Amino acid sequence: MAKYCIIPDSTSYTYMIGCLAKHGNLFDSLRFYDEMKKRGWFPNLKVCNYLIYILTRENCMKEAYSMFNKIMETGLQPNLETYNCMVLPLCEAHRLDEAQEIMQMMILGGVRPSMDTYHAFIKIEDFPGLIKLVEQMKEDGNTPNQSTFLLIFNNFFRLGKSESALKMWSEMSRYDVIPNAVHYITMIKGLAADGWIPKAKEFYDEMKSKGFRADPELELLMKGFLSSNNYCWGKGAKGYKTRKLERNKICRDLKL
C-alpha cells in the first residue's frame, strides 16, 4: 500500500489482523495491532475479538484475558463472537474446564450461547456430558438438530465408542430430529469399522426401508460378510462384534 501512497485505515487494519489471526500468525497480528494504535486508529471490537482468538489458540491465556478486560475498560461490550473466540479454540485443544468457565462468563454476562458454542463442546464431551448438554441446548432455545447429532456420532466413532453412539441415536426422537441418509451412512460405516457388522446391517436395512438409496460400497461389503462362513461373532458388545481380523479388513475396505 505504501508503494502506491495509500495509507491504511481502520478497515484495512481490521481486515489484515483478521486474516493473520485466522491463519494462526500471532506475531504479525500483534504487530499490525501496535501499528494501528500508533497511527491513531482505535481498535474496534472486531480487532479485539480476532486477537482474543489467536491469543487463546496459541495458549496465551493471560494476554487473552487482558484483551478481554480492555474491551470492558474502553466501554465496549463483549458479544457472542468475543466469547466464542475463546470457547472454540479451547474446545479444539480439549481444554474442557477452561471452555466451561468462559461459557459461564458468557451466560452471566447476558450473552446466550449459540449453536456454534454448543457444537464446539459436543466434539469433546463424553456421554454423560452430552446428555446434559443437549438438554441445556433445548432449554436455551438452541434445540439439537441434525448437524448436532451428526457431530455426536462422528465424535463417538472416532473414539471407538459405538455403544455410546447407539444410545445417542435413540435420543434423537426425543428432540424431534429425523435422521437422514447421512446419519444412516455415518452409523453404518462407524459400526462396521468397529466390528458391529450385524448392527450395521440392521441400520442398512432400515435405511433402505425408509426409501433412502442403497449404497453400492456398503451393499457389496454387507453381502460379502453375510455370505462368508470364515468369520465368527465375538462375545463382546452383546454379540454384535466381529473378531479383530474382520474389523481390520472392514477398516481397509470402507472409505470412512
Secondary structure, DSSP 4 states (H G I P E B T S, - for coil): -GGGTPPP-HHHHHHHHHHHHHTT-HHHHHHHHHHHHHTTPPP-HHHHHHHHHHHHHTT-HHHHHHHHHHHHHTT----HHHHHHHHHHHHHTT-HHHHHHHHHHHHHTT----HHHHHHHHTT--HHHHHHHHHHHHHTT----HHHHHHHHHHHHHTT-HHHHHHHHHHGGGGTPPP-HHHHHHHHHHHHHTT-HHHHHHHHHHHHHTTPPPPHHHHHHHHHHHH-SS--B-SSGGGTPBPHHHHHHHHHHS--
